[in-house]
Amino acid sequence: MSNAQPLSVRTALAGRHIFLTGGSGFVGKVWLSMALTHLPEIGKIYVFLRPKASVPARQRFEKMLNTSPVFRPLHQRYGRDLGAFLAERVELIEGEVTAPDLGLAPAVARRLRRDIDVFIHCAGLVDFNPDIRKSLSANVDATMRVADFVESCDHASLLHVSTCYVAGKRYGEIAERIEPNYAPHAEEFCPRTELAEAHARIESIVRSFSTEDVTQRLREEVLAELHAQGRHEPSAHLLDTLTRKRQREELKNALETEGTERAVRLGWHNTYTYSKSLAESLLLQRGSRLRYAVVRPSIVESAVEFPEPGWNESFNCTAPLAYVMGSWVRMIPARPDAPFDVIPVDLVCRSLTSVSAALATGRHAQVYHVGTSDRHRCSVGRAAELIVLSHRRYLREARHSRSERVLKSRWDAILVEPDTVLGVKTSRAIVRGYDEMLDLMPRKLQKKLGKLTKRVRDMDEDFAQVEKLVELFMPFMYESFYVFKSTAADQHPVVEPEFDWGPALFDWRKYFLEIEMPGLRRWAFPLIEGKRPERYRAEHTIRLRDGARDSDSDAHDELRRPKHDEASAHETMLFSPSNDQR
Amino acid sequence: MSEAKPAVFVRVEGVLTGRGACGAAAYMAANAAGLRERVFRLGHLALATPLYEVLGQSDRVLANRLTYLALRNMSEDRIAELAEEYWQNVLSHQLLQSGVELLKRAQRDKQRIVLLSDGIEEITKPLLEKLPPVAALLCNRLEYRNGLATGKLREPVIGGHDGGQFLAQYALEHGIDLAASTAYGAHGPDVLLMTAVGRPCAVNPDFTLRRAARDAGWPVMDFNV
């Protein structure tokens, strides 16, 4: 838009205080490292982490700093001085995002209310169909707690990270706005009522699994299984343990099913997008009390440039499909002309920085789509072709076996209709047919055919996994056709090119062949294969110390309390360089 | 007024490489996406290749058009990738060093070098890295729509008797002294190209050009390395 006033990110964020949740996640880590690398002007970044089980937040953060390749640029730039650098720029805040006041100590909360300019809420649960309790807690309740806190601040704005796919099963062009009381398939919908009903249903399911009848049934099932294994007199302790374990598993399955069914009934694809949409709707209801912007990334994938080309930690998006397309499974149900909306993680992070600048200067829009389907479209067909070509390129390397170089490299996956004759379902049925045939053979022959039987069973398992995967991704690869309009950022074009996140900054062919696929092979495929990706250890290990800010006597008093005092559990921590050398 | 300078015009197929357009098209057809596509495309080429041999003696434009029709609906991405493979695995090993030496000689003589090729841009461009700097490369270009090859070649289609017309136009635009220029041709359709210059030379000529060279008294070079 030629009349739009340019926005200087550096000027807008100079001296500002940014609060970040989700700093240990894929996007949050990259944003943190990027901001520290490219924005020395920022006043302070508060990194919010909660302790996990027996691991305090401080330890989690130290480990992250010292072992995540995301922070390699910082280690390379500052070396031993990184600790001192971080001590000036970063403060670790321990708390609980689902608790009132985020579980912060009162003095800490007071100080933050005074100081925060932009609150980037990046934390959430990205699993597609988890236990609905976890999804609502992480994606809805937590967001409301964050919003409550931001509202109570002196001058903070909220940047809420959502997802484009809150649109659900309504296809075509999706505008950058939050529709009031939105549910794709429900004519009358109230998010508050839905949330209350969901919680009530959860309680009902949990109660149902605590009844004597259910416990007895599960006990009998466990006993029958133990008997089948030849354990006719299991101890009471073993029986109780296994029964409780079975109870938890069945409850989890029931709650996962509940989430999925609610989501699908209302018109979303899965629990994740349902919960993110609920959160947006509830934010909208706060009206002018809350100053906020919502950033909706599409499918977040490998970095173009930062922290390094190909960096990727998200293995529940393209990675599983890309992996399968390099296997012997050929036919992938997908719609070739549909947009394949992926966006590199560093461009998402640039958008978070730019939108933060817009929020800080009051120039923000309500919603920003951060994707490629609008202005730099890559179709599903093209993405699939490039993934296949990448596999071909890789398999033709000399280090692979002859069959891989000659045969498998040419065994291209192709896109087909879901009901195609030789699709995954049919292939699996054929393999199962073989398996059943082998079972019917005399034992002597079965023994001789042991290797073949194992191979057939492995193939059946592979196909089963592929079937599940295809089912999970069918909504995005075949059923849907989204174009996420991305024009909000035109209102404030950024001055500095290093914060520009226009998707046309990269070429698709180069991206898939030289960045995304090599990145997936390096970081994601090993995880799919049950292996560990390459490890990174910083040359100079950073350790945190219990610190204090001289200007903040309340916080200082908090920190003086003994470590095991519950009231001081939520402390602020500063950094010091370690004397350790590796 | 600057003096007109001589140039060297070289037909790539036959002088610099041993392979013609069919080889590259066949490689791409054999590596199309999916077995069915491979069968159809190779089938097309199996029918087109004899025509290429026949038509290629007189007018290669139609022969080239028919050959590249086999790439219809192949993605630009796949063509680019297979072209790179073809260059690395096949063509780079078919480079005729004797032909390269001819170009190096032209470079030493400070002559402008112009290459003409029946091949498509994706296959021919990598060749430039192995050669002395050339002033121009005239080759065929595939037409793409929405990322897919239409099977058509963009105008002008190289391979026919255009060599002579092209030469005249090029000489006018760049101040070339055709009488002092050299043309290395390899195929029947190169006759017009070679008659336009003062120093024609047939290199590894096919039957038609060999006979024409003999009749016209042009030098003939045969080499296969």
Interface residues (C-beta under 8 A of the other chain):
Chain A: R382 E385 L386 V388 L389 R392 R393 R396 R410 D412 I414 R509 L513
Chain B: N31 A33 G34 S75 D77 R78 A80 E81 E85 G147
